Amino acid sequence: MSKLVKTYALSDQVCDLLKEAIIKGELKPGDRLLELEVAKTYDVSQAPVREALSRLKKEGFVIHYPHKGTFVSNFSKKNIEEIYSFRETVEPLAIERAIKNITEKDLAELSEIYEKMLQAGEENDLEELNKTDIAFHTYIYELADHEFMFKVWEDLSSASNRIWYLTNQIYFEELDEVAKLHKPILDALYERNTEKCIYAFKVHMKFVWEKIKYEEKFS
């Protein structure tokens, strides 16, 4: 929590900074968030902090207990299953729409993202791997040209990001293996093969979920 706010709406930036700290595990589940301490950390008044915490509560990143305070929320196995099962339902639609709109230039962009992802995996760079993984799927949602679905994806990607950082020690023994799971998706996009692409995506999702669902840290 060392970054300071810049110029856009203070409550929005405090929200973004706190969300980033929660996603990356700098603020851990169960940590208490005191308005005054957060305000001092970011050199702002308590009003924008209060607004930011209210937003984070609505988005599920924090939980408020009357007479106790505000704390970083945790994920249960049920929460994670709901996120993954919902994504398995939504993303095939994004893929179907994306394939109808995809161009050779788009494929080249996705290939470049994949190569960066693969390099990050080979270099054991979890942060870059996460960044490129999200960028790969975000590009597909952008190609889908569906504003409401893209907004849903923004919420999903935030939650997925947080799960990523909470669980990376569980299933990231070989980071390049995670990156390589995207190759069949990319190949199917080149072929404009919707069914094959959706199947490859579901294999990718199943790989992650199978690792998480037996982890005892999630009840």
GIGI-V993618 format. One line per field, one symbol per residue. phi: phi as a letter, one per 30 degrees, with the letter a starting at -180 (. if undefined). psi: psi as a letter, one per 40 degrees, with the letter a starting at -180 (. if undefined). burial: + if it has 9 or more other C-alpha atoms within 8 Angstrom, else -. A space follows every 10 residues. Layout:
BEGIN
phi = ???
psi = ???
burial = ???
END
This chain:
BEGIN
phi = .cdcdccdee ddddeddddd ddedidccej ddcceddddd echbddeddd dddddddddi dbbcceickc bddcccdded dddddddddd dedddedddd cdcddddddd dddddddddd ddchcddddd eddddddddd ddddhbeddd dddedddddd edeeddcedd ccdbdddddd ddddddeddd dhcddddddd dddeddeddd dddcdddcc
psi = feiiibdihd dddddddddd dddeedhihe hhhhdddddd defiiddddd ddddddddee dihhhhedah ihiihidddd dddddddddd dddddddddd eiiddddddd dddddddddd ddefgddddd dddddddddd ddddfhdddd dddddddddd ddddddeded efdhdddddd eedddddddd efgddddddd dddddddddd ddeeheeh.
burial = ----+----+ +++++-+++- +++++-+--- --+-+--+++ ++-+-+-+++ +++-+++--- ++++----++ +++-+-+--+ +-++--++-+ ++-++++++- -+----+--+ +-++-+++++ ++-+++-+++ -+++++-+++ ++++----++ --+-++++++ +++++++--+ +---++-+++ +++++++++- --++-+++-+ +++++--++- ++-------
END
